[in-house]
Amino acid sequence: MTGPTVNRMDAGQVDDMAPPQGTAIVRPLRHVRAVRERYLQQFTDPAAAASSRSARAWAWALGDTSTSPVTDRVTAVPPSRPEIEAEIAVADERRLRGDQENRADAAATVLRWLIGGDDHVPVQGKSVGQLVDGFGDVVRSREQIADVLALADKGHRQAVAVQRNPSAGPADRQFAQRNLGYLRGVTATLRWVLAQRAEAPITSRRHSEVMAKELKAERLHADDLIAQAKQPRLADRLLQYGYGEGVESTITWLLGDCITLPVNSAGHHPCDQPS
């Protein structure tokens, strides 16, 4: 079943770094076009693309059709965010029930990415990060990474200032100590990915190119460091734990495994607030 074709909602849009006009999509139009084009390359048969729920998810979210890809309901054109979320929920319910027929996992993956619920680029292959202005398997642009690095540097300077302040209270000192380790892990990882640092943040290994394999391996070592820091007799437990956590959370963000920035707007651990 297919819905009536309508005028494209992104037709004539000038700013391709803004989301498609009038839609619930939060991704820049340029990214949507690039990822959709790569996605549709997997369909060599036009008939297969027409019957694919995932291919229809792109058309529906953009306002090319009024028929939703999961439930086949006729909706507003383009659909609202609640309508898209409802489609995702139905697809997830079918998956959790273990339905073997009428599954729409791929369609839900596409929709979830389009509305910002998941930062994994919904395509497979090499260099998918380039489709969203990233590089290799990193789905963040160099500008985004530089912005986060600037925030982390700012937070690090603040934490150092607190530790050097003789009038700072115990709670603020503990907060600053944890953030020192955490932000060192964040900045070391970001500088490594930006090629401003040659050695990996945990293993100190050198790589000609930092790809997903190297990032995931370093994240495993970060998890080991976090576990080791829980040993009661280890010196500098707080700093070591924070450093490992900073590396782990930063790599997770770089690969799109988490939508939360590794630092907040104040340059602190995203879950922390100073007293």
Wavefront OBJ file of the C-alpha trace (Angstrom):
o trace
v 0.000 0.000 0.000
v 1.335 3.426 -0.881
v -0.061 6.843 -0.179
v -0.545 9.701 -2.599
v 2.595 11.496 -3.665
v 2.770 15.107 -2.551
v 5.122 18.002 -3.159
v 8.460 17.563 -1.409
v 8.658 19.617 1.758
v 12.358 20.384 1.167
v 11.880 21.673 -2.387
v 13.511 25.046 -2.835
v 15.069 25.127 0.638
v 18.133 27.382 0.560
v 19.890 26.504 3.827
v 20.837 22.848 3.581
v 22.263 22.871 7.104
v 18.781 23.538 8.509
v 16.325 20.656 8.979
v 13.855 20.049 6.134
v 11.276 22.809 6.366
v 7.920 21.986 7.906
v 8.920 18.510 9.071
v 9.602 16.919 12.472
v 13.096 15.992 11.279
v 15.931 17.543 13.302
v 18.840 16.550 11.044
v 20.289 19.054 8.567
v 18.816 18.662 5.107
v 22.275 17.980 3.687
v 22.756 15.047 6.040
v 19.279 13.691 5.335
v 19.884 13.752 1.599
v 23.325 12.139 1.863
v 22.255 9.341 4.209
v 19.037 8.669 2.290
v 20.932 8.429 -0.998
v 23.411 5.958 0.519
v 20.545 4.028 2.103
v 18.640 3.633 -1.142
v 21.731 2.350 -2.942
v 21.103 -1.033 -1.350
v 17.957 -1.415 -3.469
v 18.848 -2.447 -7.019
v 15.214 -3.193 -7.798
v 12.816 -0.199 -7.725
v 9.979 -2.545 -6.808
v 11.899 -3.711 -3.730
v 12.432 -0.116 -2.639
v 8.742 0.674 -3.126
v 7.722 -2.226 -0.895
v 10.390 -1.631 1.759
v 9.088 -0.159 5.013
v 12.452 1.437 5.703
v 12.556 3.141 2.296
v 9.004 4.329 2.856
v 10.050 5.737 6.236
v 12.243 8.307 4.498
v 9.480 9.335 2.100
v 6.872 9.571 4.851
v 8.977 11.623 7.257
v 9.892 14.041 4.464
v 6.288 14.452 3.373
v 6.534 12.582 0.080
v 3.653 10.319 1.081
v 0.841 10.343 3.642
v 0.981 6.612 4.423
v 3.039 5.672 7.455
v 5.626 2.904 6.995
v 4.828 0.726 10.026
v 1.053 0.826 10.544
v 0.028 1.981 7.037
v -2.078 4.735 8.557
v -2.821 7.917 6.631
v -1.393 10.849 8.542
v -0.729 14.527 8.191
v 1.770 15.531 5.517
v 4.431 15.718 6.721
v 3.828 13.707 9.907
v 4.171 15.323 13.315
v 6.740 14.157 15.841
v 4.075 12.354 17.948
v 2.949 10.485 14.824
v 6.525 9.455 14.082
v 7.083 8.400 17.696
v 3.888 6.330 17.542
v 5.217 4.459 14.489
v 8.491 3.758 16.288
v 6.609 2.492 19.338
v 4.573 0.031 17.264
v 7.719 -1.247 15.535
v 9.423 -1.699 18.915
v 6.400 -3.567 20.282
v 6.485 -6.005 17.370
v 10.197 -6.593 17.916
v 9.786 -7.172 21.652
v 6.950 -9.629 21.017
v 9.246 -11.543 18.716
v 6.977 -11.189 15.710
v 8.480 -12.918 12.711
v 6.205 -11.221 10.212
v 5.329 -7.584 9.724
v 8.525 -6.406 11.434
v 9.620 -2.840 10.847
v 12.893 -2.600 12.773
v 14.761 -0.889 9.947
v 11.982 1.661 9.470
v 12.075 2.478 13.187
v 15.857 2.891 13.012
v 15.524 5.396 10.174
v 12.757 7.339 11.931
v 14.607 7.370 15.242
v 17.676 8.885 13.574
v 15.652 11.487 11.690
v 14.018 12.881 14.843
v 17.228 12.765 16.903
v 16.393 9.813 19.122
v 19.504 7.927 18.039
v 22.720 9.277 16.510
v 23.740 6.037 14.802
v 23.723 6.758 11.078
v 21.196 4.217 9.706
v 23.424 2.856 6.939
v 26.202 0.296 6.757
v 29.561 0.470 5.063
v 32.795 2.396 5.344
v 33.185 6.060 6.220
v 29.570 6.589 7.198
v 30.685 9.523 9.330
v 31.409 11.515 6.189
v 27.699 11.495 5.369
v 27.046 13.686 8.423
v 30.177 15.857 8.172
v 32.161 13.481 10.352
v 35.082 11.341 9.276
v 35.696 7.618 9.186
v 33.343 6.069 11.728
v 33.106 9.260 13.798
v 29.639 10.770 13.348
v 30.596 14.162 14.808
v 32.050 16.963 12.724
v 35.452 18.420 13.511
v 33.691 21.660 14.430
v 31.468 19.858 16.952
v 34.477 18.104 18.441
v 36.407 21.382 18.674
v 33.457 23.032 20.438
v 33.289 20.244 23.024
v 37.062 20.412 23.483
v 36.806 24.154 24.185
v 34.128 23.501 26.822
v 36.230 20.778 28.427
v 39.287 23.059 28.537
v 37.156 25.730 30.191
v 35.879 23.267 32.789
v 39.400 22.006 33.442
v 40.659 25.530 34.173
v 37.748 26.056 36.568
v 38.485 22.807 38.395
v 42.160 23.727 38.773
v 41.166 27.144 40.142
v 38.899 25.528 42.751
v 41.646 23.179 43.901
v 44.044 26.106 44.274
v 41.501 28.169 46.209
v 42.220 27.795 49.946
v 38.700 28.906 50.852
v 36.973 26.240 48.739
v 34.836 23.837 50.758
v 35.306 20.041 50.875
v 32.342 19.357 48.560
v 33.644 21.774 45.928
v 37.130 20.292 46.176
v 35.822 16.766 45.687
v 33.708 17.945 42.772
v 36.756 19.630 41.224
v 38.983 16.590 41.755
v 36.563 14.269 40.005
v 36.154 16.706 37.144
v 39.913 17.098 36.763
v 40.309 13.412 36.021
v 37.178 13.227 33.902
v 38.027 16.277 31.793
v 41.581 15.075 31.262
v 40.101 11.908 29.787
v 37.729 13.913 27.594
v 40.388 16.279 26.277
v 42.958 13.520 25.699
v 40.430 11.566 23.632
v 39.264 14.544 21.595
v 42.822 15.688 20.862
v 43.702 12.132 19.816
v 40.803 11.983 17.378
v 41.634 15.447 16.004
v 45.275 14.345 15.499
v 46.444 16.957 18.014
v 47.832 14.117 20.107
v 49.707 11.119 18.692
v 49.131 8.634 21.519
v 45.848 6.961 22.399
v 44.528 8.225 25.767
v 44.727 4.906 27.662
v 47.156 2.594 25.846
v 49.416 5.347 24.420
v 49.476 3.401 21.165
v 50.018 5.238 17.888
v 47.797 4.625 14.874
v 48.096 5.933 11.339
v 44.330 6.428 11.330
v 41.822 6.340 14.179
v 38.881 4.181 13.094
v 36.041 2.428 14.915
v 38.250 -0.569 15.726
v 40.807 1.598 17.512
v 38.148 3.666 19.269
v 36.283 0.612 20.550
v 39.508 -1.051 21.697
v 40.473 2.078 23.623
v 37.015 2.192 25.173
v 37.479 -1.353 26.468
v 40.743 -0.300 28.115
v 38.919 2.666 29.626
v 36.356 0.285 31.123
v 39.225 -1.742 32.598
v 40.705 1.419 34.101
v 37.353 2.284 35.677
v 37.140 -1.201 37.199
v 40.710 -0.980 38.541
v 39.980 2.416 40.103
v 37.371 0.777 42.326
v 40.108 -1.049 44.229
v 40.062 0.403 47.770
v 43.843 0.706 48.212
v 44.594 2.350 44.888
v 46.046 5.847 45.085
v 44.289 8.642 43.201
v 41.203 6.477 42.765
v 38.986 9.461 42.025
v 41.293 10.881 39.355
v 41.862 7.517 37.696
v 38.156 6.631 37.744
v 37.275 10.019 36.292
v 39.899 9.755 33.552
v 38.630 6.359 32.429
v 35.049 7.590 32.536
v 35.973 10.632 30.460
v 37.598 8.493 27.770
v 34.698 6.023 27.740
v 31.929 8.623 27.504
v 33.757 10.621 24.827
v 34.300 7.628 22.541
v 30.689 6.595 23.049
v 29.582 10.054 21.910
v 31.986 10.140 18.955
v 30.620 6.859 17.588
v 27.010 7.934 18.031
v 26.333 5.344 20.747
v 25.072 8.155 22.978
v 23.348 11.423 22.093
v 24.547 13.195 25.272
v 27.610 15.414 24.984
v 30.522 14.279 27.181
v 30.469 17.683 28.938
v 27.657 20.064 29.776
v 27.450 23.739 28.862
v 29.578 24.640 31.897
v 32.331 22.255 30.841
v 31.634 19.790 33.655
v 30.700 16.126 33.819
v 27.185 16.040 32.249
v 25.660 14.585 35.426
v 27.407 16.925 37.862
v 26.542 20.312 39.258
v 28.855 22.206 41.611
v 27.557 22.825 45.079
l 1 2 3 4 5 6 7 8 9 10 11 12 13 14 15 16 17 18 19 20 21 22 23 24 25 26 27 28 29 30 31 32 33 34 35 36 37 38 39 40 41 42 43 44 45 46 47 48 49 50 51 52 53 54 55 56 57 58 59 60 61 62 63 64 65 66 67 68 69 70 71 72 73 74 75 76 77 78 79 80 81 82 83 84 85 86 87 88 89 90 91 92 93 94 95 96 97 98 99 100 101 102 103 104 105 106 107 108 109 110 111 112 113 114 115 116 117 118 119 120 121 122 123 124 125 126 127 128 129 130 131 132 133 134 135 136 137 138 139 140 141 142 143 144 145 146 147 148 149 150 151 152 153 154 155 156 157 158 159 160 161 162 163 164 165 166 167 168 169 170 171 172 173 174 175 176 177 178 179 180 181 182 183 184 185 186 187 188 189 190 191 192 193 194 195 196 197 198 199 200 201 202 203 204 205 206 207 208 209 210 211 212 213 214 215 216 217 218 219 220 221 222 223 224 225 226 227 228 229 230 231 232 233 234 235 236 237 238 239 240 241 242 243 244 245 246 247 248 249 250 251 252 253 254 255 256 257 258 259 260 261 262 263 264 265 266 267 268 269 270 271 272 273 274 275
